Amino acid sequence: MSYFCKNIIFFILIQAIAITLLIDSSSCESNNSHHDLWLITWHVHTVNGLSNGKILLVHCKSKDNDLGIHNLTVGTEFSWKFKLNFFGGTLFWCYMAHDNFHATLDVFREIEGFFDDCNYGDCIWTAKDDGIYLRKGNVDQLREEWKQGGLW
């Protein structure tokens, strides 16, 4: 392919991206357009809020990354940060367990509800004795109850 053709294709591609971004930002109803969401550094926190010195096992993953197994003492957390996948579909999930209880849940999913629930930047998940809570504003909301049974 000639140099001239490559330049024409590149110019058309840039124009298409610019038009898409303009349409996206003009049709967005919230204060945070999809373009702005790509600029945010998202943080996910998993916090041990259990009683009586219980250890919380946390194992979090995405399609591309295994964030490892972490044993959290009461009052400590495991957290990570990331930016949205350029092609969409960013998803992180965690397995959490203590004693004879466990739960698996999505801790970040690239959908509007999660953006709002995570206060457009911070998803704070706290494991408590009756289940796992997500902090929305200043309020912890129960999102997943513990299931009884063996680990994994």
N, C-alpha and C positions, 0 to 999 in steps of 0.2 A: 504494500500500500504506500502511496506516495506521501511525502511530507505534507503537501497541500491538503490531501484528503484527511489525514490524521488531524490537522488543525481544524478543519471544518467540522469533523465529528466531535472534537473536544469542545468547540464553540457551541454546538447544538446541545451537547450534554450539559454544559454550564447553564445555558439559557433554560433548559427544562428544570434543572434543580432550582434555579432562582424563582421560576414561576410557581413551582410546587411549594416552596417555602412561603411565598407571598399568599397563595391560596390558603395554606395551612394556618398562617397567623391571622388572616382576616376572618376566617370562619370559626376561630376558637372562641368559645363562650366564657371560659374562665380566665383568670389573670395569668395562668401559666400555659402558654402555647406548647405544642409538642416540641417545637424547636428549642424553647427554653428548657424543657425537661432534659434534653441532651447535655445541657451545660451544668446541670446540678450534679454534685458529687453526693451520691446516696450513701447512707450509713445504715447498717443493720446491726442491732445490739441484741444479744441473748443474755439475759440476766438471771442469776440464781436468786430467787426470792423465797426459797423454801425455808421451812422452820427446822429447828433442832439440829443444825449443823449438817443437813443432808447434802451429799454431793450430787450435782446435776451433770449427767453425761450429755454432751451436745455434739452432733455430727452433722455438718451442713455441707451442701453441694449445690452446684449448678450443672448444666449440661456439660460445661467445659472444665469446671474446677471442683476438686474435692478439697474442702477447707480443713479437713482433718478432724480427729476426735479430740475433744477437750473435756476435762473434768473440772467443773467449776465449784469452788467452795461458796458457801452462802455469802451474798453481797458482792460477788465478783461477776465479771461479764467476759464474753468473747464477742468481738465485733470486727467488722470489715467494711471497706468502702469500695465503691465501683461507680462507673458511669453506665448509662443505658447502652445496650448493644445497638450499633448503627442500623442493623437490619431488623430490629425489633425482637420482641419475645424474651426479654430478660426475665429469668426466673431463678430464684434460690429457694431451696427447701431444707428443712432441718428435721432430724430425728432427735428427740430428747427423752431422757429416761432417768428415773431415780427409784431406788428400792425395787419394788415389783410393779412399777407403773411406767408407761411409755406413751409417746404421741409423735405423730409425723404431721407436718404442716408446711404450707407455702409461707415463707417469711418475706418474700418479695415477688410480686408478679407485675409485669408491665401492663397494667390496666388502670383506668381512671380511678376506680375505687381504692386501690392500693396507694396511688399517689396522694390522695386526700388522707387516707388512714395513716400514712407515714409522714404526715405534716409537710409534704413536699421536701423531704430530705432525710428524716430520721425515722426508722422503724425500730421501735423499742419493744422487744418481746420479753416478758417476765414470767418465769416459771414459778407458780405458787402452789400451795398444797392441794388446791382443788382444780387446777388446770393452768393453761398458758394464756396470758393476757397480752393484748396489744395496747400501748398507750396512744390515745387519740386526744390531742390537746393536753389537758392535765388529768385525764381520767383513764384508768386502766379498764379495758373491756375484755371480758372472758371470750376467747375465740376457740379454744380447744380443751375439752376435758381429758383427763388422763384415762388411758385404757389399762385395765389390769392384766397382768400376764408377764411372761418371760421377756427378757430383753431381746431385741432384734427379731 
